[in-house]
């Protein structure tokens, strides 16, 4: 599937794991963008919070409907699926 994406990033390249800031830096370095300009979409609540602590706005795609994490700063948005994410981004529904 790598041919379908401009960038495929792995924390292996930084020799670290999230929530290390070096892991989140991979995206801003690859995209050549400022951290506050990259929306980080996470499956896990702790990952969304780690991204926020790094400086990304983050969105928690809570597919499993897990209880919210109590850490701050929390994600700027959350939802259960891609439709919720698209609504958060203001992308019109296809239906």
Long-range contacts (C-beta under 8 A, 24 or more apart in sequence): 7-31, 18-47, 18-50, 19-46, 19-47, 19-49, 19-50, 19-53, 19-54, 21-53, 21-54, 24-50, 24-51, 24-54, 24-56, 25-54, 27-56, 39-89, 41-85, 42-75, 45-69, 45-75, 46-71, 48-74, 48-75, 48-78, 49-73, 49-74, 49-75, 51-75, 52-76, 59-85, 59-88, 61-85
